[in-house]
């Protein structure tokens, strides 16, 4: 399994037992998995089963789902029930009452529709035991289609991220090349300022040596470069991960921001500062993209 995006859409349909079920799922970014389902009230008891199915295939994102059920005409006719015993009891009592009150006996068949509990629709779409096998097939189909779209989106994201990480490696390479010269440039700039101030010190002067040593120690970015190298390597490895890696990629991006900020503050050299700015700009774009990965 390759990395997947958290945005996608999936639709599935299935038929059986005189009903047709259509299930739709959409997903957007979310740090955790959140499932919201819009179901007919009669099927609310099936929500936990549906959520469990979705959780088996998706680990992050906000999933919104809806279900529509279509019942065949033949099944609708079978589902219509008339309680003849109750209807007979109603009619008998109504006629007795009409006779007692000396009212006309004008009862008609249409009256049956107005009598409580006489004409009932026992909807097939309300029978959860009958609906679930069909709904399960439709939902599984929509989940598969959702995952396929998330995989396609994920592949596009990874392709873009690989290009951007390659740029990070380029900027880091430039920083590596400049790092050994930072102290020398600082020494030359320091001597120039001293000369302009009318102070002459030899390179071997203890004060000069001490100042350069302190600066060299303060501006050493070897550890930060090493950690950035490691983070970039881990990022490349995660692009091939078989498990969801969005959270890990986001963590690595945050760590890289921390390291590159430290480099910028420690090096204090215009050539390196330029590369730090470029690095951070590209890294911010990467962080935005990583937020889309499951």
N, C-alpha and C positions, 0 to 999 in steps of 0.2 A: 504494500500500500504506500502510495506517495503522499506528500503533504497536500492538504485540502484547504480550500477557501472556506470561510464561514458563510458566504452568501450563495444562495442557490434556490432552485425551484424544482419540485417534483410532483407529477400527477400520476395517479393510478386508478384503474377501474376494474371491476370484476362483477360477474353476474352469476346468479344461481338461486334456485328455489323461488323463482318468480320475481326476484328483486335485482336491481342493479345499484351498485355502490360506487361513488366517485369520491376519491380522497385527494386533497391538494395540500402540499406542504411548502412553505417558504421559510428561508432562514436568513438572518442578518447577524452582524457582529454582536457578541456579548462575551464577557470574560468567563462566565459560567454557562452551563446548559440550562436553558429556560424554555419550557414547552407550554404553549397556550393553544387549546383546542376549542373550536366552535362546533358543538355537537347538538343534534336534536335532543330535547329534554328527555325523551324516552330512552336515549342511549347513553345518558350520563354515567351509568354504572360501568360502561366499557372504557371510560377514560383512562383508568389506571393501567389497563392492558395495553392500550395504544401508546401511552407514555413509555411503558416498559419496552415495547418494540422499538420505539424511536431511540431510546437511551442505548439500546444494543448496537446502534450503528453510528450514532453522533455523540461527540463528547463535549463540544462547545458551540455556543451560538444561541440566539433566540429563535425558536421554531414556532411558527404559527400554522395551525392546521384547520381544515374544515372538511366536513363530510356531508355529502348529499345522497339521499336514497330515493330511488325511483321504483315504484311498485307497478307491476304489469296490470292491465285492465282485468284480465282473468282472475288474478289473485285478489284484486280489489273487490270483485263481485263475490268471491268466496268469503271474503272477510266481513261482508255485511250480514249481520245477524238480527233476526226478529224474534223476540221472546213472545211466542204465541200464548203461552199460559198466562203471562202477565197481561198481555193485551186483552185476552178474554175476560180476565178478572176486572180490568178497568171498564170495559164495555158493559159488563153485567151490572156493575155498581152505578155507572152513569145512567143506564136505562132505568134502573130502579129509582134513582134520584129524580130523573126527568118525569117519570110517572107520578111519583109522590107530589111533585111540584106542579103537575099538570102542564109540562112543557112538551113541545113537539119533539119527537124522536128523529132528529135530523143528523144523526151521527154518520160520518163518511170515512172512507179508508184514509183520507188525508189527515184525519185526526191522529192516526197512529204516530205520525212524525212528531207530534207535539207532546205525546205522553212520555214522561221520564222513564228511561231505562228500557223502553220497548224496542226501539230501533238503535242498534249499536254497531259501531265500526270497530272490529277487532283487527287493527292494523298489523300487517305483517312486519312493517317497519318498527313496530313497538315490541316485537318478540326478539329479545336480545340473543337468545340461544340460536334462533334461525339466522339473525343478521350477522353475528360475529364471524362465522367461517368466511362469508363473502367479504365482509369489511376487512378482515385480516389480510386476505389476498390483495385487495385494493390498496391497503395501507403499505404492505410490503413492497408493492410495485412502485408506489410514490416515493418510498424511502430509497429504493434502488436508484430511481431517476434523480432524486435529490443528491445522492452521493456522487453519481456520475457527473452532474454539473459542478459540484463542489471540487471534484478531482480535476476537471478541465480548468476551472478558475484557478485552482491551486497550482497547476502546471504553469499557467501564464504568470502567476505571481512569482514562482520560483525562478523562472527564466529572467524576469526583470530584476529580482533580488541578486541573482548571480552576477549580473552586469554591474550592479551597484556595489556589491562587495568587492568586485575586481577593482573598481575605482578606489575603494578604501585602501586596498592593498597597495595600489600605486602611490597614493598620498603618504601612506606609512613608509613606503620605500624611500620617498623623497626626504621624509623626516630622518630616517636612518642615515641617509647620505650626508645630511647637514649636521647631525648631532655631534660628530667628532670635532667639528670646526668651531663650535660655539665658544669654547674657552679661549681659543686663539683669537677670535674676533673681539671678544671682550677685552683681552689683554692689549690688543692693538688700540682699541677705542679708549681704554683707560690711559695708556701712555700718551695718546694724542691729547686727551683732556688735561693731563698733568703738564704737558709741554705748553699748551695754550695758557695754562695758569702760571707758567714760569717755574715749574717744579720738574727737576730732572732726576729720575730714578733708573737704575740699571735693572735689567730683568732679574739679576741674581740678588737684588736687594731683598732682605728678609720681609719687609713690609709688603713688597710687591708679590713675593712668593706666597705669603699668608693670604693676601687678598684674593689671589688667583685660586688658591686651594679651596678657600671658602666658597668662592663662586662656582668652581667646578663641582664641588659636592652638592651645592644647592640646586644646580641646574642639570644634574645627572638624570637622564630620562631612560636609562637602560632598562630598569624594571618595568616601567610603563610600556615601553616598546615590546618587551618580551610578553607581557600579558595581552597586549593587543594582538600580537602574532597568534597567541594561543586562542583568543576569542574568535579571530577570523577563521582559524582552522576548524574550531568546533562548529561555527556557523555553516561552513561548507559541508561538514559531516551531517548536520541536521537536515540539510536540503535533501538528503537521501534517506531520511529516517522512515521507518515503517510504522511509527507511532505518532500521534499528534504532538507537534513540537512548537506550537505558537507561543506558549508561555515561556518556554526555554529561550526561544529566539528573542522574545521581548526582554527577558532578563539579560541576555548577552548584549543586546543593544544598549541597555541602561549602563552596564558595566563598561562598555566601550566609550560611552559619553563621559563617564567618570575619569577614565584613563586619559582620554584625549584632552579633557579640560586641565588635568594635572600637567600634562606635557606643555600645554599652552602657557600655563602660569609659571612653570619652572624654567623652561628654555629661554623665554624672554628674548627671542631673536627673530627679526623680521621675516627671514626666509622660512623658518619653521612656523611662525605664526600664520603665514599665508597658507601653508599646507594644513594647519590645524583648522582654519576656517573652512577650507574646502572639504576636509574630512567630516567636520560636524554638519555641514550643509547636506552632504550625501547621506550621512548617518540618520539625520532627521527624516529624510525621505524613506529610508529603510524602515525606521520605526513606524511610520505611518502605514506602510505596506504590511509589516508584521502583524499589525492589529487585525488584519483580515484573515490570518492563518489560524486554522483550528489547532 
